[in-house]
Amino acid sequence: MSMPATAEEVERAREARVGPMVANAWRSPFFRARLVEAGAREGQAVDQKTWRRIRPTTKDELRGLSAERFASEVTIARDDEIAMYWRSGGVTGRPLFYPKARRDMPALVESFTRVLRLAGVRPGELVHNSFPFLGVHPIGHMFGHALSAHGCGNVFAGSGANTPSDVQVELLMGLRPSVWMGIGSYINILGHRAEAAGHEPSSSSLRRIISSAEPLTPAKRARIERMWGGAELFDSYGMTECSMMGAECERHDGLHVWADLFLVEIVDEGTGEPLPAGEVGAVLVTPLHAGSAIPFLRWSSGDIGALEPDCECPYAMFPKLRLAARTVGFSKVRGVNVNHNDLEDALLRVDAVADYLARVVTAELDDRLLVDIEVERPGPEPGAVAARVRAAISAAFELKADVTVLERGTIARRLDGEVKPMRVRDER
């Protein structure tokens, strides 16, 4: 699959794929109902007015289906047509596993390969791949396919859960790759481990760093680049329901989205009406080349952002997506989507917790979940309650939280004066 050279080619490619994608959606009872509800007619083109009436699809809706209904009503591919399964990025509630059809694999690999191109990675370079590949997480595997297609060597280390961090440091220093890829906060951990082992990260061989799966602030970017001797950091953006959807160019001024592979809409969060370029709203995505197994229509990403059409770079044919500093009701922590409501639910299930305040922060370039709690009086020993909270969060999200027990009334005083007190905050 080739990359379009002009905005006109992108538009033609997108228009050519909407019809086949809708035809696939008619084969799914779940999405057929949405089309009928919107007034669409099978076999006829869907005009813009009808398209906007199609209700966005949410993860909570899919989680509400039994495994049997999901397989019979959402999935349209036969078992012999499926190449692999991808686990949904979040682990709140029941995990979702999405089949990906063999016929869609070239487009899926292309979506990851473009990240390498925009980052200036050349064929023949050696790349240290620290994206996770256990637990049916797709990103490490798919970047492996992309590196092979691009002609790069792949040090397939995976995350720290796959290959211990100290071993990864030795691989980085011994094999001397020119590119590292993984979750941005992990390269910071590797830098500290390298220093503890007597290495100097700023003298490493890395010249480019590719990050994904978590927010990347300017300060965090600058600290990582400084730690690794000026290696240039490139951000990228994707989601399990779709694929890798976009990446930064050398200007680092927004994420170019593959508008030939995905129909990206920015809509008003309240009315659902489309917003003009530059205005911030909810991000809806329809994958145009990845619907042979599940034909997602107007997927509600949970993100908010704006599309902008211009860039002074060789990839200006792709519009730029500027994501806001947060997602709607979610915080991505170390690659895991944490639903704020689910986090509050997990805390409230610990009956000895009287009050709580949870914050996602960046400390030493690492994303951390800080949870302050107050304990019922009389009640259990505070240390035991804190341990139960840590265990509950670990069970729900596979994350380690820093839990602090405060004196009763402290949190209420902190929230005093707020019109709408928020007990789960993303402060990055």
TIMIBA-289192 format. One record per residue: x, y, z of N, C-alpha, C in turn. Coordinates in steps of 0.02 Angstrom, whole numbers, padded with zeros to 5 digits, always signed. Each point is the difference from the previous one (the first is absolute). Example, Ala and Ser with C-alpha at 12.3 -4.5 7.8 and 13.67 -1.06 7.14 Angstrom:
+00660-00284+00390-00045+00059+00000+00045+00060+00000-00018+00053-00036+00042+00059+00003-00039+00055+00037
END
This chain:
+00042-00059+00000-00042+00059+00000+00044+00062+00000-00012+00046-00047+00041+00060-00006-00032+00058+00039+00042+00049+00016-00024+00059+00037-00019+00054-00051-00059+00031+00008-00020+00053-00046+00050+00057+00000+00006+00034-00058+00048+00054-00006-00031+00069+00009-00066+00005-00009-00033+00065+00005-00064-00006+00041-00026+00058+00021-00063+00001+00037-00057-00025-00043+00004+00012-00066-00052-00024-00047+00001-00076-00003+00059-00029+00000+00004-00073-00001-00027-00030+00066+00013+00034+00055-00027-00022+00064-00076+00001-00002-00029+00053-00026-00073+00007-00003-00030-00054-00044+00030-00012-00058-00026-00052-00045+00004-00069+00033+00055-00014+00033+00009-00065+00033-00052-00009+00055-00013+00053+00038-00049-00005+00054-00070-00011-00029-00018+00039-00049-00067-00007-00029-00011-00069-00030+00052-00029-00028-00006-00066-00030-00012-00055+00051+00018+00012+00063-00005-00052+00051-00062+00005+00044-00034+00057-00001-00059+00007+00044-00054-00050-00019-00013-00007-00065-00052-00047-00023+00013-00072+00022+00059-00028-00014+00014-00068+00023-00003-00008+00076+00020+00052+00037-00003-00004+00072-00073-00004+00023-00044+00041-00029-00071-00001+00018-00030-00068-00019+00020-00027-00058-00025-00065-00021+00018-00054+00051+00060+00003+00028+00018-00046+00053-00043+00010+00062-00015+00063+00016-00041+00014+00059-00070-00029-00006-00027-00002-00061-00066-00030-00009+00000-00075+00017+00057-00032-00003+00005-00072+00014+00001-00014+00075+00011+00051+00041+00002-00008+00072-00067+00021+00030-00035-00045+00035-00064+00019+00030+00006+00061+00045+00054+00006+00036+00010+00056+00046+00002+00066-00039+00040+00003-00053+00007+00062-00037-00057+00010-00050-00030-00055-00023-00059+00005-00044-00055+00039+00037-00011-00014+00064-00051+00035+00038+00013+00074+00002+00063+00020+00006+00017+00071+00001-00014+00032-00068+00015-00034-00053-00013+00027-00067-00075+00009-00012-00038-00051+00019-00073+00004-00008-00028+00058+00042+00024+00005+00061-00023+00053+00045+00014+00070-00030+00056+00006-00037+00018+00064-00029-00037+00015-00065-00037-00050-00025-00038+00011-00062+00037-00021-00063+00056-00036+00008+00037-00024-00059-00037-00059-00032+00014-00011-00064-00030-00056-00036+00055-00043-00029-00006-00065+00012+00052-00045-00024+00006+00003-00075+00062+00002-00024+00014+00003-00072+00002+00071-00027-00017+00049+00041+00002+00070-00023+00054+00038+00039+00029+00049-00034+00051+00041+00032-00030+00038+00059+00041+00010+00051-00021+00036+00059+00021+00073-00008-00048+00045-00003+00018+00071-00007+00022+00028+00067+00028+00061+00000+00028+00029+00060-00052+00009+00055-00060+00020-00019-00052+00011+00050-00017-00065+00036-00006-00054-00038-00014-00066+00030+00059-00024+00041+00060+00011-00025+00061-00022+00035+00002+00031+00070-00017+00063+00005+00004+00035+00064-00053-00024+00050-00051-00035-00026-00051-00028+00045+00021-00067+00028+00052-00030-00026+00023-00065+00026+00029+00010+00069-00027-00033+00049+00023+00008+00069+00072-00025+00007+00044+00041+00031+00068-00024+00013+00000-00063+00042+00050-00041-00011+00007-00063+00036+00048+00009+00059-00017-00026+00058+00042+00008+00059+00023-00068+00026+00054+00002+00037+00026-00061+00029-00047-00029+00052-00034+00044+00037-00046-00025+00051-00057-00040-00032-00023+00020-00059-00052-00038-00035+00025-00070-00016+00061-00005-00025+00026-00065-00019+00012-00043+00062+00022+00031+00055+00010-00038+00061-00066-00026+00028-00055+00033-00018-00064-00023+00024-00026-00061-00035+00034-00021-00053-00020-00061-00036+00034-00060+00029-00034-00056+00000+00033-00063+00019+00050-00019-00054+00045-00045+00017+00049-00023-00050-00035-00032-00060-00055-00034+00013-00037-00032-00055-00032+00052-00045-00031+00050+00029-00031+00053-00041+00053+00040-00037+00056+00013+00032+00054+00037-00033+00022-00037-00062+00008-00066+00006+00024-00040-00057-00052-00004-00055-00064-00004+00018-00052-00010-00050-00028+00065-00029+00002+00055+00039-00032+00061-00021+00048+00054-00022+00062-00002+00025+00049+00053-00016+00050-00025-00052+00028-00059+00012+00052-00026-00045-00031-00030-00063+00032+00014-00057-00026-00027-00064+00050-00048-00033+00060-00007+00026+00049-00044-00031-00006-00071+00025+00011-00048-00044+00004-00070+00020+00067-00013+00034+00004-00055+00037+00062-00016+00035+00059-00006-00049-00013-00030-00058+00055-00010-00048+00021+00064-00035-00035+00056+00012+00018+00064-00029+00038+00045+00049+00008-00023+00062+00030+00042+00052+00075-00013+00005+00038+00055-00001+00073-00005+00005+00024+00003+00073-00033+00041+00041+00021+00009+00069-00055+00034+00040+00008+00001+00065-00045+00037+00044+00039+00055+00035-00033+00056+00010+00030+00056+00037-00042+00013+00062+00035+00009+00056-00035+00017+00062-00010+00076+00004-00058+00020+00024-00014+00071+00008+00051+00031+00047+00017+00065-00013+00053+00033+00037-00014+00005+00074-00063+00011+00019-00017+00005+00070-00013-00068+00029+00009-00006+00066-00015-00064+00032-00054+00008+00053-00038+00056-00003-00055+00008+00046-00059-00042-00023-00036-00028+00048-00056-00043-00019+00025-00063-00035-00044-00029-00041+00019-00060-00037+00042+00019-00060+00061-00028-00007+00041+00016-00058-00036-00021-00064+00011+00037-00053-00027-00016-00066+00057-00024-00045-00014-00051-00039+00049-00027-00046-00028+00005-00071+00034+00039-00042-00025+00014-00067+00036-00042-00052-00036-00038-00040+00033-00036-00055+00020+00048-00055+00057-00014-00031+00024+00037-00058+00006-00048-00059-00031+00019-00055-00004-00045-00058+00066-00001-00039+00014-00058-00028+00062-00008-00039+00002+00048-00059-00056+00013-00031-00001+00044-00059+00015+00073+00018-00008+00017+00064+00013+00069+00022+00072+00010+00023+00039-00053+00005+00067+00006+00028+00045+00048-00038+00000+00001-00067+00044+00048-00035-00013+00072+00021-00064+00019+00007-00016+00068+00021+00020+00012+00073-00010-00050+00042+00019+00007+00071+00075+00009+00007+00039-00040-00036+00073+00007+00003+00021+00068-00028-00032+00022-00054+00015+00065-00029-00011+00056+00050-00053-00006+00040-00015+00054+00048+00056+00007+00052+00033-00055+00018+00056+00004+00046+00064+00020-00036+00009-00022-00061+00060+00017-00037+00007+00075-00012-00057+00033-00010+00002+00072-00012+00029+00038+00059-00008-00025+00061+00031+00032+00058+00075+00002-00009+00029-00054-00024+00072-00003-00012+00021+00051-00052-00040+00005-00054+00018+00047-00053-00001+00072+00025-00053+00019+00037-00004+00069+00024+00055+00016+00050+00024-00050+00036+00053+00011+00048+00069-00001-00033+00002-00012-00065+00064+00001-00035+00041-00062+00010-00031-00055+00021+00036-00063+00008+00016-00029-00068+00062-00017-00011+00022-00024-00066+00005-00076-00001-00014-00031-00058+00013-00072-00006+00073-00016+00018+00009-00055+00035+00067-00020+00020+00018+00020+00071-00040+00044+00031+00015+00019+00069-00021-00055+00048+00033-00001+00058-00017-00047+00052-00044+00035+00051-00057-00031+00016-00050+00031+00044-00011-00044+00061+00005+00031+00059-00016-00035+00063-00074+00010+00013-00038-00054-00001-00074+00002+00005-00021-00020+00071-00018+00051+00040-00022-00013+00069-00075+00004+00008-00038-00001-00054-00073-00002+00007-00020-00070+00024-00051-00004+00042-00019-00066+00028-00028-00046-00052+00011-00065+00010-00028-00049-00047-00032-00058+00036-00002+00000+00066-00036-00052+00037-00072+00022+00012-00045-00047+00018-00068+00017+00018-00043+00020-00059+00018-00022-00060-00037+00014-00062+00001+00075-00016+00048+00037+00027+00007+00069-00019+00032+00004-00069-00029+00038-00046+00023-00003-00070+00059+00044-00017+00014+00052+00038+00045+00052-00025+00070-00026-00012+00027-00040+00046+00067-00027-00010+00005-00045-00061-00049-00044-00007-00001-00045-00058-00005+00039-00065-00046+00049-00002-00012+00036-00063+00060+00043-00020+00034+00030+00049+00061+00036-00017+00054-00049-00024-00003-00061+00025+00046-00050-00025-00011-00014-00074-00064-00007-00020-00016-00009-00071+00022+00061-00040-00012+00060+00027+00017+00061-00036+00076+00007-00008+00038-00016+00051+00073+00004-00005+00026-00047-00054-00029-00060-00002+00020-00048-00052-00017+00027-00070-00061+00027-00008-00021+00026-00064+00043+00060-00022+00025+00038+00049+00040+00060-00014+00074-00016-00009+00018-00063+00012+00069-00020-00009+00045+00016+00059-00028+00002+00060+00039+00016+00061+00012-00063+00041+00054+00001+00038+00011-00052+00049-00041+00013+00063-00023-00053+00032-00046+00007+00057+00028-00036+00060+00021+00038+00051+00018-00029+00064-00065-00004+00039-00033-00057-00004-00069-00007+00025+00002-00015+00075+00012+00052+00039+00007-00009+00072-00067-00001+00035-00049+00038-00025-00063+00007+00035+00007+00046+00060-00051+00003+00041+00001+00043+00059+00043-00032+00055+00004+00035+00057+00037-00027+00056-00029-00064+00026-00064-00012-00012-00031-00063+00020+00020-00057-00046+00024+00016-00059+00022-00051-00048+00075-00015+00007+00040+00054+00002+00073-00006+00009+00020+00047+00056+00032-00024+00053+00017+00044+00057+00037+00062-00023-00014+00055+00035+00028+00065-00020+00076+00000+00000+00032-00034+00048+00073-00001+00001+00028-00036-00061-00035-00051-00023+00020-00034-00062-00009+00046-00060-00054+00037+00000-00012+00047-00055+00055+00053-00003+00023+00023+00058+00055+00048+00001+00062-00029-00033+00015-00062+00017+00059-00031-00029-00008-00009-00076-00061-00015-00023-00011-00005-00072+00009+00068-00033-00026+00053+00031+00007+00067-00028+00073+00020-00005+00037-00013+00052+00070+00021+00000+00046-00047-00040-00019-00063-00003+00042-00048-00036-00013-00003-00075-00065-00002-00020-00017-00005-00071+00000+00067-00035-00005+00054+00037+00003+00069-00025-00050+00014-00056-00064-00010+00013-00051+00018-00049-00004+00076-00008-00023+00022-00058-00007+00072-00012-00069+00026+00016-00049-00045+00010-00069+00019+00013-00026-00042+00058-00036+00032+00046-00036-00035+00053-00074+00016-00008-00043-00050+00011-00072+00012+00000-00032-00035+00059-00050+00034+00029-00036-00027+00057-00041+00054+00033-00028-00015+00058-00037+00050+00038+00050+00050+00029-00013+00065-00011+00049+00051+00015+00028-00002+00071-00043-00012+00049+00024+00000+00069+00050-00058+00013-00003-00053-00041+00044-00057+00011+00072+00016-00019+00010+00042-00050+00069+00018-00019+00032+00041+00056-00041+00035+00040+00026+00035+00058+00024-00050+00052-00039-00052+00012+00021-00052+00047+00065-00033-00023+00004-00014-00064+00061-00030-00027+00060+00047+00009-00012+00065-00006+00055+00047+00010+00027-00002+00071-00046-00002+00049+00022-00004+00070+00035-00067+00014-00026-00053-00029+00033-00066+00009+00070+00001-00032+00006+00033-00057+00065+00004-00033+00050+00038+00044-00022+00055+00029+00045+00039+00044+00020-00042+00060-00047-00037+00029+00016-00042+00058+00050-00054-00017+00000-00021-00063+00046-00053-00021+00067+00029-00023+00008+00066+00006+00064+00030-00019+00004+00024-00072-00057-00001-00036-00001+00024-00069-00022+00073-00002+00015+00033-00054-00021+00069-00010-00049+00003-00058-00066+00005+00015-00050-00001-00054+00011+00054-00053+00025+00058+00020+00010+00055-00047+00053-00016-00052+00040-00052+00012+00051-00021-00048-00020-00062-00039-00065-00017+00002-00022-00060-00034-00002+00010-00075-00017-00052-00036-00003+00001-00073-00067+00025-00026-00049+00010+00044-00067+00017-00023-00002+00069-00032-00032+00004-00058-00010+00065-00032-00074+00017-00007-00043-00051+00005-00072+00012-00004-00036-00044+00051-00054+00028+00029-00042-00036+00048-00072+00006-00025-00036-00056-00003-00069-00001-00021-00043-00022+00058-00048+00043+00019-00043-00013+00058-00072-00007-00022-00039-00035+00040-00072-00005-00011-00032-00024+00065-00067+00001+00001-00040-00031+00053-00004+00039+00065+00026+00062+00002-00009+00041+00060+00010+00074-00020-00028+00046+00040+00009+00071-00015+00074+00020+00004+00019+00047-00042+00069+00022-00004+00001+00076+00006+00018+00026+00058+00001+00072+00010+00066+00029-00026+00002+00065-00015+00063+00030-00023+00057-00009+00050-00015+00007+00065+00052-00008+00050+00026-00072+00002-00045-00047-00006+00020-00070+00000+00043-00015-00061-00020+00026-00058+00038-00010-00062+00071+00028+00008+00004+00062+00026+00066+00032+00007+00045-00038+00047-00028-00024+00056+00041-00037+00049+00025-00066-00030-00043-00036-00037+00021-00063-00030+00055+00012-00052-00010+00051-00043+00049+00013-00052+00067+00021+00031-00002+00039+00054+00062+00020+00033+00034-00060+00032-00038-00043+00032+00030-00058+00033+00037-00045-00050-00028-00005-00060+00028-00045-00050+00041+00038-00053+00034+00052+00022+00049+00033-00042-00026+00035-00061-00063+00025+00004-00027+00037-00057-00036-00044-00051-00011-00063+00016-00040-00042-00046-00068+00032-00011-00023+00002-00062-00062+00034-00017-00060-00045+00013-00048+00025+00037-00058-00040+00020-00059+00015-00045-00031-00053-00026-00059+00005-00043-00059-00035+00034-00056+00034+00003-00060-00029+00030-00043-00032-00054-00042-00048+00019-00046-00032-00047-00065-00014+00035-00052-00019-00039-00068-00003+00026-00038-00057-00033-00032-00041+00041-00040-00054-00027-00048-00027+00053-00040-00048-00021-00047-00033+00046-00015-00070-00026-00014-00045+00045-00008-00070-00018-00057-00011-00048-00053+00039+00005-00058-00009-00044+00018+00016-00072+00050+00040-00010+00018+00023-00067+00068-00027-00020+00052+00032+00021+00070-00020-00011+00042+00059+00018+00063+00002-00022+00039+00061+00008-00028+00051-00049-00019+00058+00025-00038+00048-00041+00039+00061-00021+00056+00015+00032+00036+00061-00018+00064+00008+00040+00039+00050-00019+00065+00011+00032+00023+00071-00014+00050+00020+00039+00031+00065-00010+00049-00001-00058+00006+00057-00033+00053+00010-00049+00058+00036+00035+00049+00021-00038+00059+00032+00029-00016+00067+00033-00058+00029-00013-00018+00064+00031-00029-00009+00071-00022-00060+00017-00026-00014+00067-00056+00049+00018-00046+00009-00046-00053+00050+00009-00068-00031-00014-00015-00055+00033-00062-00036-00012+00013-00068-00032-00051-00041-00001+00005-00068-00025-00033-00005-00069+00039-00015-00051-00029-00011-00066-00040-00065+00001-00064+00003-00018-00042-00060+00001-00007-00027-00071-00001-00066-00006-00004-00033-00066-00072+00004-00024-00017+00056-00031-00069+00013-00019-00023-00042-00059+00046-00036-00032-00021-00047-00052-00020-00067+00030+00025-00015+00060-00015-00063+00034-00055+00006+00053-00012+00061+00024-00049+00011+00053-00040+00063-00014-00065-00005+00010-00043+00059-00003-00005+00028+00070+00032+00058+00011+00003+00031+00066-00047+00060+00001-00044+00001+00049-00047+00055+00008+00011+00034+00068-00010+00066+00001+00001+00037+00062-00071+00028+00009-00033-00020+00053-00070+00020+00010-00009+00033+00067-00053+00040+00005-00017+00032+00063-00019-00054+00051+00029+00004+00060-00012-00052+00050-00072-00003+00023-00035+00056-00004-00070+00002+00022-00049-00017-00054+00008+00030-00059-00050-00008-00054+00018-00053-00051+00064-00018-00004+00022-00047-00051+00008+00031-00069-00009+00065-00006+00007+00034-00064+00074+00007-00018+00016-00005-00066+00070+00007-00021+00027+00070+00014+00064+00003+00017+00032+00064+00014+00050+00017-00055+00009+00064-00014+00048+00020-00052+00072-00010+00022+00046+00003-00047+00071-00009+00014+00022+00048+00054+00039-00026+00047+00027+00041+00054-00041+00002+00063-00064-00020-00003-00041-00001+00060+00005-00067+00036+00000+00003+00066+00011-00059+00041-00066-00036+00014+00000-00065-00009-00060-00040+00014+00019-00073+00009-00051-00042+00003+00011-00072+00009+00026-00031-00065+00046-00046+00006+00031-00033-00058-00037-00065-00014-00031-00004-00059-00031-00062-00024+00041-00027-00058+00006-00067-00003+00043-00030-00051-00036-00059-00032+00002-00003-00066-00023-00059-00037+00059-00028-00039+00025-00059+00017+00056-00030-00038-00025-00025-00068+00032+00022-00053-00024-00015-00068+00032-00062-00030+00056-00022+00027+00034-00059-00027+00007-00054+00052-00035+00005+00055+00008-00049+00054-00067-00025+00025-00049-00004-00046-00067-00019+00020-00023-00067-00026+00046-00042-00020-00020-00065-00027-00017-00050+00055+00019+00015+00062-00017-00043+00057-00053+00033+00044+00012+00064+00017-00050+00040+00037-00004+00067-00035-00057+00016-00030-00007+00063-00037-00020+00059+00045+00048+00024+00040-00015+00054+00046-00026+00062-00038-00057+00025+00020-00028+00061-00028+00002+00055+00053+00032+00056-00017+00000+00059+00043+00019-00019+00073+00058-00030+00007+00024-00021+00065+00015+00061+00043-00029+00001+00060+00012+00054+00048+00064-00013+00037+00053+00036-00018+00066-00015+00027+00007+00019+00073-00043+00046+00025+00009+00026+00067+00048+00059+00002+00033+00014-00056+00047+00057-00003-00036+00062-00023+00029+00057+00017-00023+00064-00027+00058+00034-00034-00014+00033-00055+00054+00030-00039-00028+00041-00057+00045+00024-00042-00019+00041-00058+00042-00021-00059-00030+00005-00060+00035-00014-00062+00022+00065-00033+00060+00002-00025+00026+00057-00036+00029-00023-00066-00013+00036-00055+00018-00026-00066+00071+00013-00023+00036+00047+00030+00063+00022-00029+00061-00021+00040+00055-00011-00036+00065-00012+00031+00054+00012-00053+00054+00031+00020+00055+00012-00047+00050-00057+00004-00023-00059-00022+00044-00058+00000-00020-00045-00058+00040-00050-00017-00016-00044-00057-00064-00041+00009-00030+00001+00059-00058-00041+00013-00063+00043+00011+00000+00058-00031-00057+00046+00007-00063-00027-00032+00004-00054-00038-00061-00030-00028-00045-00030+00054+00030-00012+00059-00038-00027+00057-00015+00056+00049-00063+00010+00020-00017+00052+00049+00032-00016+00067+00007+00051+00041+00029-00008+00067-00055-00003+00052+00008-00046+00047-00045-00005+00057+00037+00027+00061-00030+00050+00031+00026+00025+00064-00044-00026+00056+00027-00044+00040-00038-00028+00056+00003+00048+00059-00057+00004+00036+00000+00040+00061+00040-00036+00053+00010+00033+00057+00043-00028+00052-00030-00059+00035-00064-00014-00011-00032-00056+00035-00046-00036-00049-00024-00057+00022-00053-00035-00037-00064+00005+00040-00055-00016-00032-00066+00008+00032-00011-00058+00048+00010+00013+00065-00012-00052+00050+00053-00053+00004+00056+00010-00034+00054-00049+00001+00066+00036+00014+00046-00037+00029+00070+00021+00004+00042-00060-00021+00046+00011-00047+00043-00054-00021+00063+00001+00043+00009-00052+00039+00056-00005+00048+00042-00060-00018+00062+00014-00021+00046-00054-00020-00032-00045-00052-00036+00030-00047-00029-00038-00055-00067-00031+00015-00027+00010+00061-00064-00030+00019-00053+00055+00005-00056-00010-00033-00056+00048+00006-00036-00011+00066+00003+00051+00043-00033-00004+00065-00064+00041-00004-00056-00034+00003-00065+00033+00001-00011+00029+00069-00012+00065+00003-00007+00033+00065-00057-00030+00041-00055-00016-00032-00057-00030+00036+00018-00068+00028+00037-00040-00039+00019-00066+00024+00050+00005+00058+00043+00051-00003+00047+00010+00055-00037+00018+00064-00047+00045-00006-00040+00018+00059-00039-00059+00027-00024-00042-00046-00037-00059+00021+00046-00048+00039+00061-00009-00024+00047-00044+00034+00015+00026+00070+00007+00066+00007+00014+00028+00066-00060-00007+00047-00059+00010-00027-00060-00004+00042-00015-00071+00022+00026-00049-00035-00011-00070+00020+00040-00019+00062+00048+00041+00018+00037-00010+00063-00039+00037+00054-00040-00037+00039-00050+00031+00042+00029+00044+00056+00063-00009+00017+00029+00040+00054+00025+00068-00025-00003+00013-00065+00021+00064-00028-00055+00051+00011+00015+00052+00037-00050+00052+00014+00000+00054-00054+00057+00017-00025+00004+00051-00053+00064-00014-00040+00004+00030-00059+00057-00015-00043+00011+00057-00049+00061+00004-00024+00018+00047-00053+00056-00033-00040-00013-00013-00064+00049-00033-00043+00027+00049-00052+00066-00002-00009+00032+00045-00047+00049-00038-00044-00001+00016-00065+00051-00026-00046+00050+00056-00011+00063-00013+00016+00052+00052-00004+00060-00028-00037+00045+00045-00020+00065-00020-00027+00053+00018+00051+00036-00049+00024+00054+00011+00048+00063-00035-00027+00053+00039-00007+00062-00027-00028-00012-00033-00068-00043+00032-00039-00016-00021-00069-00041-00064-00002-00022-00025+00057-00040-00062+00001-00071+00017+00021-00049-00028-00035-00070+00010+00019-00014-00040+00063-00034+00032+00048-00015-00033+00064-00072+00013+00019-00030-00049+00032-00068+00006+00026+00006+00008+00076-00018+00060+00024+00003+00015+00072-00071+00000+00028-00010-00038+00052-00066-00005+00031+00005+00018+00074-00035+00054+00019-00006+00019+00070-00066-00027+00026+00001-00031+00059-00061-00027+00029-00006+00022+00072-00062-00001+00024-00014+00008+00071-00037-00062+00023+00013-00022+00061-00026-00064+00024-00055+00013+00052-00052-00042-00005-00056+00005+00048+00026-00009+00072-00032+00038+00045+00017-00006+00071-00064-00015+00040+00001-00048+00044+00054-00049+00008+00000-00048-00061+00056-00030-00011+00005-00044-00057+00065-00039+00001+00016-00033-00055+00061-00040-00004+00063+00043+00006+00055-00032+00008+00064+00034+00003+00013+00033-00068+00019+00065-00001+00007+00037-00063+00047-00033-00050+00055-00028+00024+00046-00033-00046-00032-00059-00036-00044-00036+00034-00034-00056-00030-00049+00024-00053-00033+00056+00013-00047+00028-00049+00038+00023-00063+00057+00032+00011+00041+00022-00057+00021-00059-00043+00017-00056+00033+00019-00060-00038-00058-00027-00040-00060+00003+00029-00059-00024-00037-00014+00045-00061+00010+00065+00008-00010+00046-00057+00050-00015-00055+00063-00009+00019+00051-00016-00051-00018-00065-00037-00023-00049+00038-00019-00064-00031-00060+00008-00046-00048+00040+00020-00060+00010-00042+00018+00034-00066+00044+00051+00003+00020+00035-00061+00041-00046-00044+00044-00039+00030+00040-00047-00039-00044-00052-00035-00051-00024+00034-00045-00050-00029-00041+00029-00056-00021+00063+00007-00044+00030-00050+00038+00026-00061+00062+00026+00010+00034+00035-00053+00070-00026-00016+00024-00047+00040+00068-00025-00010+00051+00057+00007-00013+00045+00048+00043+00057+00013+00018+00002+00074+00058+00025+00014+00021+00011+00070-00015+00072+00019-00037+00010+00054-00017+00067+00023+00037+00016+00064+00017+00064+00008+00029+00024+00063-00057+00024+00044-00011-00033+00055-00058+00014+00043+00024+00032+00065-00031+00056+00018+00017+00037+00061-00063+00007+00042+00005-00013+00065-00056+00007+00046+00005+00069+00033-00054+00039-00006-00003+00068+00027-00046+00003+00061+00008+00053+00039-00046+00012+00056-00069+00015-00027-00051-00022+00038-00069+00013-00021-00012+00074-00008-00034+00018-00055-00016+00070-00015+00048+00035-00045+00058-00029-00011+00051+00033-00041-00024+00009-00072-00029-00052-00029-00021+00004-00070-00057+00049-00009-00046+00000+00047-00055+00047-00005+00025+00072+00001+00051+00013+00040+00028+00068+00002+00033+00017-00067+00032-00049-00030+00032+00012-00065-00051+00018-00054-00058-00033+00004-00051+00010-00053-00047+00056+00015+00006+00029+00060-00046+00054+00020+00005+00059-00049-00058+00024-00023-00001+00057-00045-00007-00019-00073+00008-00063-00017-00008-00021-00069-00074-00010-00016-00020+00026-00058-00070-00007-00020-00017-00073-00012+00045-00034-00033-00010-00072-00015+00063-00037+00020+00003-00022+00063+00060-00034+00024+00015-00063-00041+00062-00006-00021+00022-00059-00038+00047-00041+00043-00018-00063+00010+00042-00042+00042+00048-00044-00040-00004+00003-00067+00049-00032-00043+00024+00054-00048+00065+00015+00002+00027+00055-00039+00061-00022-00039+00006+00027-00061+00061-00009-00039+00038+00065+00003+00054+00002+00037+00038+00062+00012+00064+00004-00041+00006-00039-00052+00061+00003-00041-00001+00060-00046
END
